[in-house]
Amino acid sequence: MQSPTFTWAGVVDGARKGILIAPTMIAFGIGVGLLAASKGLTVAEIALMSAWVYAGGAQMATLQVWTEPLPLLALVLTVLAMNARYILLSASLRPPFGTLPFWQIYPGLAIFGDGNWMLTMREISEQRRPDAGFLLGSGLVMILPWIGSTVVGHLFGQVIGDPRRFGIDFLLAAFFAVMAVGFFRAARNIAPLIVAIAVAILVQKLVAGPWYLFAGALAGSLAGALHVRKA
Amino acid sequence: MSVRPEVFQAIVLLGLASLACRLSGFFLMRYVSITPRVDAWLRSIPIALIGAILGPVAVNGGPPEWLGLIAAVGLMYVTANDFVSTLGACATVALARAALG
């Protein structure tokens, strides 16, 4: 693997390619904003939450269990269950970016999400020089529309109506299916995919809370570790 | 435009939990040497995450979602264009939902 770098050209390139994911974030954000309004959060509160917690699935899940007085422990556990997968995604960035000074990689780490992490991993798998600027740039074009769209959803959600009508709720799944094509070609090993699908489906049925994402990703990737590619 | 103290406190805690997940994996791997087996594990994470997200979508969805997944993969094979394939798959789902009720 080539030695990593951080360039502003990478930030711009990441922002350009990351724009693909922005419509997903906006559609999802409107839904989260609408839910926040129905739970009695103020506009300032949902804006703060979107900027600081910044996790679509986790915010959706915590708002569903949001009652007053606030069940702090249940809320924190929900965030941990939903975001535990980020521990894995973050770990996978160590081999390409491990030698960078912390200020070049940690800002990008602080705001990454599934979509732009996936784009970054694909850039690296296509033999490009790992550029932490790409991670940061693609993250920035996700977090800004995210904050804005949750505010818009809070204020105007009821006027916009059900995003399901336009198939917008399917954007993230569609994006992941599209990404699967490239990774499937590169991986030459279907065990991680099959194990992840099976474990995620089982855990979703058997375990309360959104642990299935982490369980599926962990089990699937460990299955991949059984198969060490010969150099 | 106000933030209640108890809500502020909850959001701070939730954000710390979120940030810990994002930063800890990268940080902790500093202390793990990247053997071929560890490397194989890390390289398998993208395809495993794809499976963990799409498996439940396929099981919980119906014909519109199944058609959408097929359209996404098919369009990507034909066009090799992320944007066209992603939007084409969503359009497929929207049309299928309208057609199938």
Interface residues (C-beta under 8 A of the other chain):
Chain A: L20 L41 T42 V43 A44 E45 L48 M49 W52 V53 Y54 A55 A58 T62 P69 L70 L72 L75 V76 V79 L80 N83 A84 R85 Y86 I87 L88 L89 S90 A91 S92 L93 R94 P95 F97 G98 I105 Y106 L109 A110 I111 F112 D114 M118 M121 R122 R164 R165 F166 G167 I168 F170 L171 L172 A173 A174 F175 F176 A177 V178 M179 A180 V181 G182 F183 F184 A187 N189 P192 L193 I194 V195 A196 I197 A198 V199 A200 I201 Q204 Y212 L213 F214 A215 G216 A217 L218 A219 G220 S221 L222 A223 G224 A225 L226 H227 V228 R229 A231
Chain B: M1 S2 V3 R4 E6 V7 F8 Q9 A10 I11 V12 L13 L14 G15 A17 S18 L19 C21 R22 L23 S24 G25 F26 F27 L28 M29 R30 V32 I34 P36 R37 V38 D39 A40 W41 L42 R43 S44 I45 P46 I47 A48 L49 I50 G51 A52 I53 L54 G55 P56 V57 A58 V59 E65 G68 L69 A71 A72 V73 L75 M76 Y77 D82 F83 S85 T86 L87 A89 C90 A91 T92 V93 A94 L95 R97
